[in-house]
Amino acid sequence: MKMPRSSAAFVSAVGLSVLSMGVLGAALYFPAGLILEPYYGALDTWRGDWVWPAMILAGLVWSPAFLLAGLINRRLTAMGRSPLLRRIIYAVIVLGSTLPAWALTLAFQVD
């Protein structure tokens, strides 16, 4: 499975999730927050010991989106799809994965 850029992005996202101390997860909440905020509130209103680990975990849960996007990109390349279409689909997968990543992370948080 040759996807060097997607694999590098995955490894980078995992590293950045931990090294940024949750900043990546907080940044990922902004697009997902459009849907999740009515249920979980704004990020700056969260309190408790669960918040910081949840932000780190959200980035870790989100990072495999690069592998999925790379795999789909590879299949679309084999089908002869245009580079522009492949890039758009890649971006939609990666950005669209913020919602399931945060939803999954928040589903297992106890306040």
Rosetta blueprint (number, residue, H / E / L):
1 M L
2 K L
3 M L
4 P H
5 R H
6 S H
7 S H
8 A H
9 A H
10 F H
11 V H
12 S H
13 A H
14 V H
15 G H
16 L H
17 S H
18 V H
19 L H
20 S L
21 M L
22 G L
23 V H
24 L H
25 G H
26 A H
27 A H
28 L H
29 Y H
30 F H
31 P H
32 A H
33 G H
34 L H
35 I H
36 L H
37 E H
38 P H
39 Y H
40 Y H
41 G L
42 A L
43 L H
44 D H
45 T H
46 W L
47 R L
48 G L
49 D L
50 W L
51 V H
52 W H
53 P H
54 A H
55 M H
56 I H
57 L H
58 A H
59 G H
60 L H
61 V H
62 W H
63 S L
64 P L
65 A H
66 F H
67 L H
68 L H
69 A H
70 G H
71 L H
72 I H
73 N H
74 R H
75 R H
76 L H
77 T H
78 A H
79 M L
80 G L
81 R L
82 S L
83 P H
84 L H
85 L H
86 R H
87 R H
88 I H
89 I H
90 Y H
91 A H
92 V H
93 I H
94 V H
95 L H
96 G H
97 S L
98 T H
99 L H
100 P H
101 A H
102 W H
103 A H
104 L H
105 T H
106 L H
107 A H
108 F L
109 Q L
110 V L
111 D L
